Amino acid sequence: MDERKISWVKKNDLAALLLISIFMNGFETGGYQAVLLSIGQTYQLDERGQGILAAVELFATMIAPIIFGTIADQVGKKIMLVLSTFARVVSGAIIFIAFHSVIFAVGIAILGCATSIIQYVAIAAMDDIYPKTRHNRMGFIAATYALGAVVAPLLVGATINGPLGWRAFFLMDCVISLIMTILLWKISFAVREEVEDADSMNARAVVTDQKKGNTTQIYYLGVALLCFIMFVYVGVENGVGFFLNGFMYSTMDSEKGYLALSLFWFSMIPARIMCGIFAKYRAVLLCLASIGATAFLLVLSMVNTEMSAFVVVFILGFFCGAVYPNVLTYAADFAGERTATVIAAITVATGVGGTLVSGVFGFLETALGYRSSFVALMFFMALDIVVSIWVVKIAKPVVQ
């Protein structure tokens, strides 16, 4: 192999494993959303019961960073990734053998904790290990998550009528996670990019209201605003993702909701790749993403045909997809040297938003129907427009 190719592989070997870890998180999200209806039928749950079951996992994603949020910065990101990936193996085994919804809930709660830790530690590790290219890599991280969420519903569609039903999905997740545990345990987490002192200072720049602050400190206002953006966005994303299948089945008698869900996640991939490539325009992209997502949530509430639902969901996913990578680039700048702590805080916010909205949406659907529930999500998403503009105003230019 050419020496330059060997050098490239050595530089990006850890990035590949981190991206696979993120891919598996998206895989779990998209797959769980696709099988929720079947799980509800297995355990005889109505929409409210399904909403609660969805919220169990999301509540776990909120709790895990609260408990373990700062530990990765103290004991090391490698050990946290290895342990949390192995916990994912354990959760998959519990879910696979679950004969009652309560046992399933225990397994899915452990899975939620594991994926939450994997998410924020993998992103923080990418920030630390690739300081020169971290902004551009955030777009690819987010795109990889979306790719996993695209693939999973397609696999669910192919296996749901097989002998194992929805359990086949969790068995696949369990096996892949076991392999990942071994690979992460064996690889080195040494920094793959070196930067000059001046570049390092700029890369770690923390924005304050009037001037640059101490680069070891967190800029708390900026982080709080980013947490709010993700609280709203993930709430909306999960509201659409978990109930899109039921919406299409109930309102247009379509059994292709899993395809619409794949389209929703698939359209996020080009959006997130573009955000990585055009990271220097992140201020505009963040605001446009919130505006577009708000508008097309309203349109989704009015669609009546399967084909129009596919089109609208695709466009909605494109706008939604741009939120996450742009938030991550600002998070890297606001974090100082405590990347895992800040990404953990944002992960907590996503867990809170996802938990509340997924739980509430089931009750809203029962009381108001799917269409009115999506309108409620639209008003919720509109809050991100205001906060995104606020983030852009307080953030001074930093090295891209």
PAPALUM-418661 format. One record per residue (C-alpha): residue in one letter; x negated, y, z negated. Coordinates in nm, 4 decimals, decimal comma. Layout:
(r 'A'; (X; Y; Z)),
...
This chain:
(r 'M'; (0,0000; 0,0000; 0,0000)),
(r 'D'; (-0,1213; 0,3525; 0,0839)),
(r 'E'; (-0,2852; 0,5309; -0,2137)),
(r 'R'; (-0,0390; 0,8197; -0,1858)),
(r 'K'; (0,2516; 0,5767; -0,1985)),
(r 'I'; (0,1042; 0,4102; -0,5069)),
(r 'S'; (0,0678; 0,7531; -0,6676)),
(r 'W'; (0,4290; 0,8407; -0,5804)),
(r 'V'; (0,5548; 0,5135; -0,7297)),
(r 'K'; (0,3550; 0,5655; -1,0492)),
(r 'K'; (0,4936; 0,9166; -1,0792)),
(r 'N'; (0,8569; 0,8199; -1,0224)),
(r 'D'; (0,8835; 0,4710; -1,1716)),
(r 'L'; (1,0311; 0,6004; -1,4959)),
(r 'A'; (1,2580; 0,8428; -1,3083)),
(r 'A'; (1,4013; 0,5439; -1,1223)),
(r 'L'; (1,4885; 0,3639; -1,4460)),
(r 'L'; (1,6374; 0,6798; -1,5953)),
(r 'L'; (1,8500; 0,7257; -1,2834)),
(r 'I'; (1,9660; 0,3626; -1,3014)),
(r 'S'; (2,0619; 0,4209; -1,6660)),
(r 'I'; (2,2691; 0,7213; -1,5613)),
(r 'F'; (2,4132; 0,5217; -1,2701)),
(r 'M'; (2,5309; 0,2551; -1,5143)),
(r 'N'; (2,7008; 0,5197; -1,7271)),
(r 'G'; (2,8928; 0,6375; -1,4224)),
(r 'F'; (2,9591; 0,2748; -1,3328)),
(r 'E'; (3,1154; 0,2189; -1,6729)),
(r 'T'; (3,3247; 0,5366; -1,6540)),
(r 'G'; (3,4629; 0,4708; -1,3074)),
(r 'G'; (3,5201; 0,1024; -1,3755)),
(r 'Y'; (3,6982; 0,1575; -1,7059)),
(r 'Q'; (3,9232; 0,4165; -1,5447)),
(r 'A'; (4,0048; 0,1715; -1,2642)),
(r 'V'; (4,0876; -0,1228; -1,4944)),
(r 'L'; (4,2746; 0,0716; -1,7630)),
(r 'L'; (4,6116; -0,0035; -1,6049)),
(r 'S'; (4,5310; -0,3769; -1,5922)),
(r 'I'; (4,4000; -0,3714; -1,9500)),
(r 'G'; (4,7248; -0,2061; -2,0580)),
(r 'Q'; (4,9222; -0,4828; -1,8871)),
(r 'T'; (4,7099; -0,7525; -2,0546)),
(r 'Y'; (4,7689; -0,6075; -2,4008)),
(r 'Q'; (5,1225; -0,4818; -2,3203)),
(r 'L'; (5,0453; -0,1104; -2,3709)),
(r 'D'; (5,2478; 0,1808; -2,2326)),
(r 'E'; (5,0956; 0,5110; -2,1091)),
(r 'R'; (5,0546; 0,6392; -2,4646)),
(r 'G'; (4,8792; 0,3191; -2,5676)),
(r 'Q'; (4,6524; 0,3387; -2,2639)),
(r 'G'; (4,5743; 0,7018; -2,3462)),
(r 'I'; (4,4789; 0,6045; -2,6999)),
(r 'L'; (4,2625; 0,3184; -2,5723)),
(r 'A'; (4,0878; 0,5581; -2,3342)),
(r 'A'; (4,0404; 0,8053; -2,6185)),
(r 'V'; (3,8758; 0,5410; -2,8400)),
(r 'E'; (3,5733; 0,5198; -2,6131)),
(r 'L'; (3,5558; 0,8957; -2,5657)),
(r 'F'; (3,5812; 0,9517; -2,9405)),
(r 'A'; (3,2798; 0,7219; -2,9782)),
(r 'T'; (3,0875; 0,9298; -2,7240)),
(r 'M'; (3,1553; 1,2296; -2,9461)),
(r 'I'; (3,0535; 1,0646; -3,2742)),
(r 'A'; (2,7278; 0,9064; -3,1556)),
(r 'P'; (2,5431; 1,2317; -3,0751)),
(r 'I'; (2,6611; 1,3859; -3,4031)),
(r 'I'; (2,5014; 1,0991; -3,5938)),
(r 'F'; (2,1964; 1,0377; -3,3738)),
(r 'G'; (2,1620; 1,3718; -3,1937)),
(r 'T'; (1,8254; 1,4869; -3,3299)),
(r 'I'; (1,6743; 1,1439; -3,3885)),
(r 'A'; (1,5434; 1,1036; -3,0318)),
(r 'D'; (1,3341; 1,4205; -3,0706)),
(r 'Q'; (1,1885; 1,2745; -3,3911)),
(r 'V'; (1,1336; 0,9024; -3,3299)),
(r 'G'; (1,0938; 0,9085; -2,9532)),
(r 'K'; (1,3207; 0,8761; -2,6528)),
(r 'K'; (1,1945; 0,5332; -2,5485)),
(r 'I'; (1,3068; 0,3512; -2,8620)),
(r 'M'; (1,6469; 0,5230; -2,8515)),
(r 'L'; (1,7027; 0,4219; -2,4879)),
(r 'V'; (1,5984; 0,0618; -2,5475)),
(r 'L'; (1,8191; 0,0181; -2,8550)),
(r 'S'; (2,1242; 0,1899; -2,7037)),
(r 'T'; (2,0966; -0,0119; -2,3823)),
(r 'F'; (2,0853; -0,3331; -2,5869)),
(r 'A'; (2,3911; -0,2128; -2,7826)),
(r 'R'; (2,5625; -0,1942; -2,4457)),
(r 'V'; (2,4894; -0,5644; -2,3948)),
(r 'V'; (2,6496; -0,6447; -2,7300)),
(r 'S'; (2,9572; -0,4361; -2,6513)),
(r 'G'; (3,0029; -0,6075; -2,3156)),
(r 'A'; (3,0016; -0,9481; -2,4833)),
(r 'I'; (3,2634; -0,8376; -2,7377)),
(r 'I'; (3,4899; -0,6925; -2,4690)),
(r 'F'; (3,4579; -1,0026; -2,2523)),
(r 'I'; (3,5866; -1,2327; -2,5277)),
(r 'A'; (3,8420; -0,9883; -2,6751)),
(r 'F'; (4,1810; -1,1593; -2,7081)),
(r 'H'; (4,3505; -0,8642; -2,8820)),
(r 'S'; (4,3568; -0,4889; -2,8144)),
(r 'V'; (4,1995; -0,4169; -3,1553)),
(r 'I'; (3,8944; -0,6313; -3,0741)),
(r 'F'; (3,8773; -0,4677; -2,7327)),
(r 'A'; (3,8854; -0,1273; -2,9033)),
(r 'V'; (3,5878; -0,2265; -3,1214)),
(r 'G'; (3,3893; -0,3312; -2,8146)),
(r 'I'; (3,4778; -0,0210; -2,6176)),
(r 'A'; (3,3877; 0,2002; -2,9145)),
(r 'I'; (3,0399; 0,0444; -2,9315)),
(r 'L'; (3,0110; 0,0892; -2,5550)),
(r 'G'; (3,1081; 0,4549; -2,5895)),
(r 'C'; (2,8383; 0,5100; -2,8537)),
(r 'A'; (2,5771; 0,3369; -2,6399)),
(r 'T'; (2,6536; 0,5211; -2,3169)),
(r 'S'; (2,6639; 0,8532; -2,4996)),
(r 'I'; (2,3149; 0,8052; -2,6429)),
(r 'I'; (2,1821; 0,6787; -2,3093)),
(r 'Q'; (2,3252; 0,9838; -2,1334)),
(r 'Y'; (2,1703; 1,2574; -2,3417)),
(r 'V'; (1,8384; 1,0799; -2,4085)),
(r 'A'; (1,7840; 0,9916; -2,0412)),
(r 'I'; (1,8519; 1,3508; -1,9334)),
(r 'A'; (1,6258; 1,4885; -2,2079)),
(r 'A'; (1,3518; 1,2437; -2,1076)),
(r 'M'; (1,3761; 1,3583; -1,7469)),
(r 'D'; (1,3401; 1,7191; -1,8657)),
(r 'D'; (1,0313; 1,6398; -2,0714)),
(r 'I'; (0,8536; 1,3999; -1,8364)),
(r 'Y'; (0,9047; 1,6006; -1,5156)),
(r 'P'; (0,8653; 1,9670; -1,6221)),
(r 'K'; (0,7862; 2,0958; -1,2711)),
(r 'T'; (1,0864; 1,9494; -1,0906)),
(r 'R'; (1,3392; 1,9152; -1,3725)),
(r 'H'; (1,5929; 2,1661; -1,2337)),
(r 'N'; (1,6094; 1,9896; -0,8988)),
(r 'R'; (1,6261; 1,6481; -1,0650)),
(r 'M'; (1,9363; 1,7498; -1,2625)),
(r 'G'; (2,1405; 1,7512; -0,9419)),
(r 'F'; (2,0251; 1,4004; -0,8563)),
(r 'I'; (2,0961; 1,2793; -1,2104)),
(r 'A'; (2,4528; 1,4045; -1,1851)),
(r 'A'; (2,4874; 1,2604; -0,8330)),
(r 'T'; (2,3650; 0,9218; -0,9543)),
(r 'Y'; (2,6286; 0,9226; -1,2283)),
(r 'A'; (2,8952; 0,9923; -0,9668)),
(r 'L'; (2,7596; 0,7172; -0,7415)),
(r 'G'; (2,8049; 0,4669; -1,0220)),
(r 'A'; (3,1605; 0,5870; -1,0722)),
(r 'V'; (3,2259; 0,5389; -0,6978)),
(r 'V'; (3,0901; 0,1858; -0,6799)),
(r 'A'; (3,2721; 0,0541; -0,9885)),
(r 'P'; (3,6337; 0,1011; -0,8721)),
(r 'L'; (3,5480; -0,0655; -0,5404)),
(r 'L'; (3,4076; -0,3667; -0,7259)),
(r 'V'; (3,7136; -0,3660; -0,9495)),
(r 'G'; (3,9377; -0,3677; -0,6431)),
(r 'A'; (3,7486; -0,6709; -0,5096)),
(r 'T'; (3,7450; -0,8697; -0,8359)),
(r 'I'; (4,0612; -0,7685; -1,0229)),
(r 'N'; (4,2631; -1,0538; -0,8710)),
(r 'G'; (3,9895; -1,3107; -0,9353)),
(r 'P'; (3,9811; -1,5688; -1,2155)),
(r 'L'; (3,8222; -1,3274; -1,4668)),
(r 'G'; (4,0363; -1,0246; -1,3742)),
(r 'W'; (3,9252; -0,6975; -1,5320)),
(r 'R'; (3,6811; -0,8858; -1,7577)),
(r 'A'; (3,4540; -0,9480; -1,4575)),
(r 'F'; (3,3684; -0,5776; -1,4540)),
(r 'F'; (3,2468; -0,5768; -1,8130)),
(r 'L'; (3,0528; -0,9004; -1,7563)),
(r 'M'; (2,8624; -0,7335; -1,4708)),
(r 'D'; (2,7887; -0,4345; -1,6923)),
(r 'C'; (2,6608; -0,6648; -1,9669)),
(r 'V'; (2,4196; -0,8565; -1,7429)),
(r 'I'; (2,2732; -0,5458; -1,5768)),
(r 'S'; (2,2305; -0,3779; -1,9162)),
(r 'L'; (2,0309; -0,6777; -2,0434)),
(r 'I'; (1,7908; -0,6452; -1,7494)),
(r 'M'; (1,7603; -0,2694; -1,8090)),
(r 'T'; (1,6804; -0,3250; -2,1768)),
(r 'I'; (1,3775; -0,5341; -2,0827)),
(r 'L'; (1,2532; -0,2924; -1,8155)),
(r 'L'; (1,2845; 0,0146; -2,0409)),
(r 'W'; (1,1011; -0,1688; -2,3193)),
(r 'K'; (0,8055; -0,2451; -2,0911)),
(r 'I'; (0,7584; 0,0907; -1,9134)),
(r 'S'; (0,5491; 0,3857; -2,0342)),
(r 'F'; (0,7202; 0,7153; -2,1196)),
(r 'A'; (0,4075; 0,9275; -2,0590)),
(r 'V'; (0,4528; 1,2683; -1,8904)),
(r 'R'; (0,4361; 1,2273; -1,5107)),
(r 'E'; (0,3892; 1,5949; -1,4172)),
(r 'E'; (0,1363; 1,8408; -1,5538)),
(r 'V'; (0,1926; 2,2149; -1,5395)),
(r 'E'; (-0,0394; 2,5065; -1,6069)),
(r 'D'; (0,0105; 2,6912; -1,9324)),
(r 'A'; (0,1842; 2,9874; -1,7661)),
(r 'D'; (0,4166; 2,7599; -1,5728)),
(r 'S'; (0,4905; 2,5631; -1,8850)),
(r 'M'; (0,5844; 2,8789; -2,0719)),
(r 'N'; (0,8200; 2,9830; -1,7928)),
(r 'A'; (0,9680; 2,6341; -1,7629)),
(r 'R'; (1,0469; 2,6418; -2,1343)),
(r 'A'; (1,1828; 2,9957; -2,1226)),
(r 'V'; (1,4717; 3,0636; -2,3605)),
(r 'V'; (1,7047; 3,3482; -2,2754)),
(r 'T'; (1,8099; 3,5926; -2,5469)),
(r 'D'; (2,0398; 3,8913; -2,5271)),
(r 'Q'; (1,7560; 4,1400; -2,4712)),
(r 'K'; (1,4270; 3,9519; -2,4300)),
(r 'K'; (1,2645; 3,6108; -2,4153)),
(r 'G'; (1,2587; 3,4461; -2,7547)),
(r 'N'; (1,0327; 3,1875; -2,9125)),
(r 'T'; (1,0130; 2,9015; -2,6620)),
(r 'T'; (1,0390; 2,6443; -2,9395)),
(r 'Q'; (1,3799; 2,7719; -3,0459)),
(r 'I'; (1,7285; 2,6989; -2,9180)),
(r 'Y'; (1,9320; 2,9877; -2,7762)),
(r 'Y'; (2,2500; 2,9045; -2,9681)),
(r 'L'; (2,4986; 3,1324; -2,7899)),
(r 'G'; (2,3996; 2,9938; -2,4499)),
(r 'V'; (2,4225; 2,6358; -2,5727)),
(r 'A'; (2,7621; 2,7011; -2,7330)),
(r 'L'; (2,9007; 2,8386; -2,4060)),
(r 'L'; (2,7659; 2,5426; -2,2098)),
(r 'C'; (2,9249; 2,3079; -2,4635)),
(r 'F'; (3,2604; 2,4798; -2,4121)),
(r 'I'; (3,2315; 2,4511; -2,0331)),
(r 'M'; (3,1664; 2,0783; -2,0601)),
(r 'F'; (3,4366; 2,0344; -2,3248)),
(r 'V'; (3,6916; 2,1671; -2,0757)),
(r 'Y'; (3,5451; 2,0092; -1,7635)),
(r 'V'; (3,5099; 1,6544; -1,8994)),
(r 'G'; (3,8566; 1,6780; -2,0500)),
(r 'V'; (3,9941; 1,7600; -1,7066)),
(r 'E'; (3,7752; 1,4998; -1,5336)),
(r 'N'; (3,8969; 1,2235; -1,7639)),
(r 'G'; (4,2557; 1,3421; -1,7464)),
(r 'V'; (4,2434; 1,3021; -1,3693)),
(r 'G'; (4,0295; 0,9885; -1,3705)),
(r 'F'; (4,2198; 0,7815; -1,6234)),
(r 'F'; (4,5689; 0,8681; -1,4967)),
(r 'L'; (4,5242; 0,9113; -1,1219)),
(r 'N'; (4,6049; 0,5445; -1,0666)),
(r 'G'; (4,9285; 0,5716; -1,2655)),
(r 'F'; (5,0182; 0,9043; -1,0992)),
(r 'M'; (5,0016; 0,7571; -0,7499)),
(r 'Y'; (5,1815; 0,4391; -0,8511)),
(r 'S'; (5,4666; 0,6255; -1,0229)),
(r 'T'; (5,5176; 0,9220; -0,7885)),
(r 'M'; (5,4454; 0,7758; -0,4443)),
(r 'D'; (5,4671; 0,3988; -0,5034)),
(r 'S'; (5,1016; 0,3579; -0,4024)),
(r 'E'; (4,8804; 0,0790; -0,5293)),
(r 'K'; (4,5675; 0,2427; -0,3853)),
(r 'G'; (4,4952; 0,4657; -0,6798)),
(r 'Y'; (4,1593; 0,2919; -0,7246)),
(r 'L'; (4,0609; 0,4152; -0,3757)),
(r 'A'; (4,1627; 0,7692; -0,4661)),
(r 'L'; (3,9534; 0,7378; -0,7817)),
(r 'S'; (3,6529; 0,6299; -0,5753)),
(r 'L'; (3,7073; 0,9279; -0,3442)),
(r 'F'; (3,7244; 1,1584; -0,6463)),
(r 'W'; (3,3828; 1,0395; -0,7639)),
(r 'F'; (3,2338; 0,9962; -0,4162)),
(r 'S'; (3,2888; 1,3612; -0,3262)),
(r 'M'; (3,0906; 1,4608; -0,6348)),
(r 'I'; (2,7752; 1,3047; -0,4889)),
(r 'P'; (2,7110; 1,5532; -0,2033)),
(r 'A'; (2,8168; 1,8398; -0,4299)),
(r 'R'; (2,5640; 1,7407; -0,6969)),
(r 'I'; (2,2846; 1,6762; -0,4480)),
(r 'M'; (2,3452; 2,0209; -0,3001)),
(r 'C'; (2,3290; 2,1711; -0,6493)),
(r 'G'; (1,9898; 2,0079; -0,6974)),
(r 'I'; (1,8598; 2,1339; -0,3626)),
(r 'F'; (1,9989; 2,4853; -0,4081)),
(r 'A'; (1,9297; 2,5148; -0,7813)),
(r 'K'; (1,8236; 2,8788; -0,7402)),
(r 'Y'; (2,1865; 2,9653; -0,6563)),
(r 'R'; (2,3191; 2,7927; -0,9673)),
(r 'A'; (2,4923; 3,1067; -1,0982)),
(r 'V'; (2,7178; 3,1298; -0,7938)),
(r 'L'; (2,7672; 2,7534; -0,7731)),
(r 'L'; (2,8753; 2,7240; -1,1378)),
(r 'C'; (3,1420; 2,9919; -1,1006)),
(r 'L'; (3,2699; 2,8623; -0,7651)),
(r 'A'; (3,2947; 2,5103; -0,9053)),
(r 'S'; (3,5266; 2,6213; -1,1855)),
(r 'I'; (3,7416; 2,8296; -0,9502)),
(r 'G'; (3,7780; 2,5509; -0,6927)),
(r 'A'; (3,8569; 2,2827; -0,9518)),
(r 'T'; (4,1278; 2,5015; -1,1048)),
(r 'A'; (4,2905; 2,5708; -0,7684)),
(r 'F'; (4,2978; 2,2092; -0,6512)),
(r 'L'; (4,4346; 2,0780; -0,9785)),
(r 'L'; (4,7398; 2,2876; -0,9009)),
(r 'V'; (4,7527; 2,1462; -0,5472)),
(r 'L'; (4,7230; 1,7901; -0,6822)),
(r 'S'; (5,0330; 1,8435; -0,8941)),
(r 'M'; (5,2336; 1,9105; -0,5754)),
(r 'V'; (5,1238; 1,6284; -0,3412)),
(r 'N'; (5,3858; 1,3767; -0,2322)),
(r 'T'; (5,2102; 1,1364; 0,0054)),
(r 'E'; (4,9260; 0,8919; -0,0308)),
(r 'M'; (4,7153; 1,0506; 0,2446)),
(r 'S'; (4,7533; 1,4038; 0,1100)),
(r 'A'; (4,6568; 1,2749; -0,2347)),
(r 'F'; (4,3358; 1,1273; -0,0902)),
(r 'V'; (4,2456; 1,4596; 0,0746)),
(r 'V'; (4,3210; 1,6728; -0,2303)),
(r 'V'; (4,1429; 1,4379; -0,4699)),
(r 'F'; (3,8344; 1,4426; -0,2463)),
(r 'I'; (3,8191; 1,8240; -0,2469)),
(r 'L'; (3,8918; 1,8390; -0,6195)),
(r 'G'; (3,6057; 1,5986; -0,6877)),
(r 'F'; (3,3701; 1,8094; -0,4752)),
(r 'F'; (3,4340; 2,1176; -0,6891)),
(r 'C'; (3,4303; 1,9224; -1,0156)),
(r 'G'; (3,1021; 1,7625; -0,9191)),
(r 'A'; (2,9183; 2,0944; -0,9126)),
(r 'V'; (2,9913; 2,1780; -1,2777)),
(r 'Y'; (2,7722; 1,9189; -1,4494)),
(r 'P'; (2,4344; 1,9700; -1,2722)),
(r 'N'; (2,4504; 2,3485; -1,3057)),
(r 'V'; (2,5273; 2,3215; -1,6762)),
(r 'L'; (2,2265; 2,0895; -1,7147)),
(r 'T'; (1,9878; 2,3381; -1,5524)),
(r 'Y'; (2,0974; 2,6104; -1,7939)),
(r 'A'; (2,0721; 2,3631; -2,0820)),
(r 'A'; (1,7067; 2,2997; -1,9977)),
(r 'D'; (1,6377; 2,6737; -2,0235)),
(r 'F'; (1,8344; 2,7281; -2,3447)),
(r 'A'; (1,6859; 2,4243; -2,5249)),
(r 'G'; (1,3342; 2,5432; -2,5983)),
(r 'E'; (1,1419; 2,2289; -2,6936)),
(r 'R'; (1,4433; 2,0507; -2,8443)),
(r 'T'; (1,5878; 1,9046; -2,5262)),
(r 'A'; (1,7427; 1,5928; -2,6797)),
(r 'T'; (1,9133; 1,7984; -2,9497)),
(r 'V'; (2,0731; 2,0374; -2,6998)),
(r 'I'; (2,1780; 1,7647; -2,4543)),
(r 'A'; (2,3230; 1,5758; -2,7522)),
(r 'A'; (2,5275; 1,8831; -2,8489)),
(r 'I'; (2,6623; 1,9055; -2,4946)),
(r 'T'; (2,7397; 1,5333; -2,5021)),
(r 'V'; (2,9359; 1,5819; -2,8239)),
(r 'A'; (3,1387; 1,8527; -2,6501)),
(r 'T'; (3,2111; 1,6201; -2,3574)),
(r 'G'; (3,3250; 1,3508; -2,5993)),
(r 'V'; (3,5564; 1,5907; -2,7808)),
(r 'G'; (3,7073; 1,7177; -2,4564)),
(r 'G'; (3,7491; 1,3729; -2,3103)),
(r 'T'; (3,8960; 1,2320; -2,6304)),
(r 'L'; (4,1507; 1,5080; -2,6822)),
(r 'V'; (4,2655; 1,5354; -2,3234)),
(r 'S'; (4,2847; 1,1607; -2,2589)),
(r 'G'; (4,4826; 1,1123; -2,5778)),
(r 'V'; (4,7096; 1,4110; -2,5214)),
(r 'F'; (4,7654; 1,3408; -2,1505)),
(r 'G'; (4,9438; 1,0141; -2,2265)),
(r 'F'; (5,1888; 1,1977; -2,4526)),
(r 'L'; (5,2262; 1,4837; -2,2028)),
(r 'E'; (5,3051; 1,2374; -1,9258)),
(r 'T'; (5,5724; 1,0731; -2,1383)),
(r 'A'; (5,7307; 1,4103; -2,2233)),
(r 'L'; (5,6789; 1,6101; -1,9016)),
(r 'G'; (5,5773; 1,3694; -1,6258)),
(r 'Y'; (5,2546; 1,3516; -1,4267)),
(r 'R'; (5,3030; 1,6674; -1,2206)),
(r 'S'; (5,3575; 1,9013; -1,5131)),
(r 'S'; (5,0687; 1,7369; -1,6947)),
(r 'F'; (4,8343; 1,8189; -1,4062)),
(r 'V'; (4,9571; 2,1798; -1,4143)),
(r 'A'; (4,8651; 2,1880; -1,7837)),
(r 'L'; (4,5178; 2,0636; -1,6893)),
(r 'M'; (4,4957; 2,3438; -1,4343)),
(r 'F'; (4,5497; 2,6120; -1,6995)),
(r 'F'; (4,2950; 2,4378; -1,9213)),
(r 'M'; (4,0356; 2,4333; -1,6423)),
(r 'A'; (4,0888; 2,8052; -1,5784)),
(r 'L'; (3,9135; 2,8748; -1,9103)),
(r 'D'; (3,5894; 2,7532; -1,7537)),
(r 'I'; (3,6017; 3,0336; -1,4979)),
(r 'V'; (3,5763; 3,2965; -1,7708)),
(r 'V'; (3,3053; 3,1153; -1,9681)),
(r 'S'; (3,0982; 3,0390; -1,6567)),
(r 'I'; (3,0853; 3,4090; -1,5714)),
(r 'W'; (2,9786; 3,4771; -1,9301)),
(r 'V'; (2,6920; 3,2253; -1,9057)),
(r 'V'; (2,5702; 3,3813; -1,5821)),
(r 'K'; (2,5731; 3,7291; -1,7386)),
(r 'I'; (2,3669; 3,6378; -2,0437)),
(r 'A'; (2,1126; 3,4215; -1,8597)),
(r 'K'; (1,8108; 3,6087; -1,7265)),
(r 'P'; (1,6169; 3,4775; -1,4245)),
(r 'V'; (1,3868; 3,1844; -1,5005)),
(r 'V'; (1,1493; 2,9809; -1,2873)),
(r 'Q'; (1,3527; 2,7386; -1,0767)),
